[in-house]
Amino acid sequence: MSESGEPLDGGQPESAHRASAMHRLRNYFLTGFVIAAPLFLTIYITWSFVQWVDFLVEPLIPTVYRLDRLLPVPIPGFGLIVALVFITLLGFLTANLVGRRLLAFGESLLNRMPLVRNLYRGLKQIFETVVARRASAFQQAALLEYPRKGLWSIVFIASDTRGEVNRRLSAPDDEAVSVFLPTTPNPTSGFLLFVKKSELVILDMSVEDAAKMVISAGLVIPELEGAGTPSSRRPRRLKRFTPPSAA
């Protein structure tokens, strides 16, 4: 050491080395956390779902057919397998004429129950929309100037607006569309909006990438394909949505 207190070899003081080591340890911890947290949550959620289905289904299975009574160790997921097989068989049976008649008879009984029929109709409409028509739902992501001028929000385009709403809002050269405005960080809740096609800025990113942006509050941003050409300069046309044919 010199009289001024500086190290003779030109190296950093010991405190700087400790700070650098702590900085590296912090980066190692954050890197490990980013890797471990999604993996742990995925395993935990999947395992919890399997146990929940087993808890609901296994009591309905006769004792002689339950694997946990036949084997010395419990078999997790047996109830889930039984539920999948039952749902598949139910869909197979209702695909023929006899099954459709039995289903119609059961629905006619439910329609005679004042409170139950409203609950059943609502749930059935939701599941038919989400499951049976999933191929035509949310095919594009777009930007909408909302909730005021100068602020933009990500929306998912659902379909062309139909019925009275379409008749009152659409113009010959500018039709209205139905869009879903998700909330952050829970994209399953949001608002149904009816807007003109001209008010939307269609995005090149997929619906999945747009959903990631919404869930992460903008922290996860998909890379732009063709970095030399901004997507806003490329003209985009809104896809024409056609209602699915009735079964």
C-alpha positions in Angstrom: 0.0 0.0 0.0 1.2 3.5 -0.8 1.0 6.4 1.7 -2.2 7.6 0.1 -3.9 4.2 0.9 -4.2 3.1 -2.8 -3.2 -0.5 -3.6 0.2 -0.8 -5.2 -0.8 -3.4 -7.8 -3.5 -1.1 -9.3 -6.3 -3.5 -8.2 -9.7 -2.6 -6.7 -10.1 -2.3 -2.9 -11.5 -5.3 -1.0 -14.9 -3.7 -0.6 -15.3 -3.5 -4.4 -14.5 -7.2 -4.7 -17.1 -8.0 -2.1 -19.7 -5.8 -3.9 -18.9 -7.6 -7.2 -19.3 -11.0 -5.6 -22.6 -10.0 -4.1 -23.8 -8.7 -7.5 -22.9 -12.0 -9.1 -24.7 -14.0 -6.4 -27.7 -11.8 -6.8 -27.7 -12.5 -10.6 -27.3 -16.2 -10.0 -30.2 -16.2 -7.6 -32.5 -14.3 -9.9 -31.6 -16.6 -12.9 -32.3 -19.7 -10.8 -35.6 -18.1 -9.6 -36.8 -17.4 -13.1 -36.1 -21.0 -14.1 -37.4 -22.7 -10.9 -40.5 -20.6 -10.2 -42.4 -21.5 -13.5 -41.4 -25.1 -13.3 -42.5 -25.4 -9.6 -45.8 -23.6 -10.3 -46.6 -25.8 -13.3 -45.9 -29.0 -11.4 -47.9 -27.7 -8.4 -50.9 -26.6 -10.4 -51.0 -29.8 -12.4 -50.7 -32.0 -9.3 -53.4 -30.0 -7.5 -55.7 -30.4 -10.5 -55.1 -34.2 -10.7 -55.8 -34.6 -6.9 -58.9 -32.4 -7.2 -60.3 -34.6 -10.0 -59.4 -37.8 -8.1 -61.2 -36.4 -5.0 -64.4 -35.8 -7.0 -64.4 -39.0 -9.2 -63.0 -41.8 -7.0 -65.9 -41.8 -4.5 -68.2 -42.5 -7.5 -66.3 -45.6 -8.6 -67.4 -48.9 -7.1 -64.9 -50.2 -4.5 -64.1 -53.4 -6.5 -62.8 -51.3 -9.4 -60.7 -48.8 -7.4 -57.0 -49.3 -7.9 -56.1 -47.9 -4.5 -58.0 -50.8 -2.9 -56.4 -53.4 -5.2 -52.8 -52.2 -5.0 -50.7 -51.6 -1.9 -50.0 -48.0 -2.9 -52.4 -45.3 -4.2 -52.3 -44.5 -7.9 -52.6 -40.7 -8.4 -54.5 -39.7 -11.6 -56.8 -42.8 -11.7 -59.8 -40.6 -11.2 -58.7 -38.2 -13.9 -58.3 -41.1 -16.4 -61.8 -42.4 -15.5 -63.2 -38.9 -16.0 -61.6 -38.5 -19.4 -62.9 -41.9 -20.5 -66.4 -41.1 -19.3 -66.5 -37.7 -21.0 -65.2 -39.3 -24.3 -67.9 -42.1 -24.1 -70.5 -39.5 -23.4 -69.6 -37.6 -26.5 -69.6 -40.8 -28.5 -73.0 -41.8 -27.3 -74.6 -38.4 -27.9 -73.2 -38.3 -31.5 -75.8 -40.9 -32.7 -79.6 -40.6 -33.0 -80.5 -42.4 -29.8 -78.0 -40.3 -27.8 -79.3 -37.0 -29.2 -82.9 -38.0 -28.3 -81.9 -38.9 -24.8 -80.1 -35.6 -24.5 -83.1 -33.7 -25.8 -85.3 -35.5 -23.3 -83.0 -34.6 -20.4 -82.8 -31.0 -21.5 -86.6 -30.9 -21.8 -86.8 -32.0 -18.1 -84.3 -29.3 -17.1 -86.2 -26.6 -19.0 -89.2 -27.3 -16.8 -87.3 -26.3 -13.7 -87.5 -22.5 -13.2 -84.1 -21.8 -11.6 -82.1 -24.8 -12.9 -83.0 -24.1 -16.6 -81.6 -20.6 -16.5 -78.3 -21.8 -15.0 -78.1 -24.7 -17.4 -78.8 -22.6 -20.5 -76.2 -20.0 -19.4 -73.5 -22.6 -18.7 -74.2 -24.5 -21.9 -74.0 -21.3 -24.0 -70.7 -20.4 -22.4 -69.1 -23.8 -23.0 -70.4 -24.1 -26.5 -68.9 -20.7 -27.3 -65.5 -21.4 -25.7 -65.1 -25.1 -26.7 -67.2 -25.8 -29.8 -66.4 -22.5 -31.5 -62.8 -22.1 -30.3 -61.5 -22.3 -33.9 -63.1 -19.0 -34.9 -62.6 -17.1 -31.6 -59.8 -14.6 -30.9 -57.9 -15.1 -34.2 -56.3 -11.6 -34.1 -54.9 -9.1 -31.7 -55.3 -5.4 -32.2 -54.8 -2.0 -30.6 -57.8 0.2 -29.6 -57.6 3.8 -28.5 -59.2 3.2 -25.1 -60.2 4.5 -22.4 -59.5 7.9 -23.9 -57.7 9.5 -26.8 -54.0 9.0 -26.6 -54.2 5.8 -24.6 -54.0 2.4 -26.3 -55.1 -1.0 -25.1 -54.7 -4.5 -26.5 -57.9 -6.2 -27.6 -58.8 -9.6 -29.0 -61.0 -9.6 -32.1 -63.9 -12.0 -31.5 -66.2 -11.8 -34.5 -68.1 -9.6 -36.8 -71.0 -7.9 -35.0 -74.4 -9.2 -35.9 -78.0 -8.5 -35.3 -79.4 -5.2 -34.1 -76.0 -4.0 -32.8 -74.5 -4.4 -36.3 -77.5 -2.7 -38.0 -77.2 0.4 -35.7 -73.4 0.7 -35.7 -72.1 -0.5 -39.1 -71.7 1.7 -42.1 -71.5 0.4 -45.7 -67.8 0.9 -45.9 -66.9 0.5 -42.2 -68.5 -2.5 -40.4 -68.5 -3.1 -36.6 -66.7 -5.9 -34.9 -66.9 -7.4 -31.4 -63.7 -7.2 -29.4 -62.7 -8.4 -26.0 -60.6 -6.0 -23.8 -58.8 -8.1 -21.2 -57.7 -6.9 -17.8 -54.2 -7.2 -16.3 -53.0 -9.5 -14.9 -56.1 -11.7 -15.3 -57.0 -11.9 -19.0 -60.1 -14.0 -18.3 -62.0 -10.9 -17.1 -62.5 -7.8 -19.2 -65.0 -5.9 -21.3 -67.0 -6.6 -24.5 -66.7 -3.7 -26.9 -68.3 -3.0 -30.3 -66.0 -0.8 -32.5 -65.6 0.1 -36.1 -62.9 -1.7 -38.0 -61.3 1.6 -38.9 -60.7 2.3 -35.2 -58.5 -0.8 -34.8 -54.8 -1.2 -35.5 -54.2 -4.8 -36.3 -51.0 -6.3 -34.8 -48.7 -8.8 -36.3 -48.1 -10.6 -33.0 -50.2 -13.7 -32.3 -53.0 -13.8 -29.8 -50.8 -15.9 -27.5 -48.0 -13.2 -27.5 -50.6 -10.5 -26.9 -52.0 -12.4 -24.0 -48.5 -12.8 -22.5 -48.1 -9.0 -22.7 -51.4 -8.5 -20.8 -50.6 -11.1 -18.2 -47.1 -9.8 -17.5 -48.2 -6.1 -17.5 -45.9 -5.3 -20.4 -42.8 -7.0 -19.0 -42.9 -9.8 -21.6 -42.7 -8.2 -25.1 -42.5 -10.4 -28.2 -39.8 -9.7 -30.7 -40.9 -8.0 -33.9 -40.4 -10.1 -37.0 -38.4 -8.2 -39.7 -36.8 -5.6 -37.4 -36.0 -3.4 -40.4 -39.6 -2.9 -41.3 -42.0 -1.7 -38.5 -45.2 -3.6 -38.6 -47.1 -0.3 -38.6 -45.8 0.5 -42.1 -47.2 -2.7 -43.5 -50.9 -2.5 -44.4 -53.0 -5.1 -42.6 -56.5 -6.1 -43.4 -59.0 -7.4 -40.9 -59.9 -11.0 -41.5 -63.4 -11.7 -42.4 -65.2 -13.7 -39.7 -67.8 -16.2 -40.7 -70.1 -17.9 -38.1 -69.6 -21.6 -37.7 -72.1 -23.8 -39.5 -74.7 -25.3 -37.2 -74.3 -28.9 -36.3 
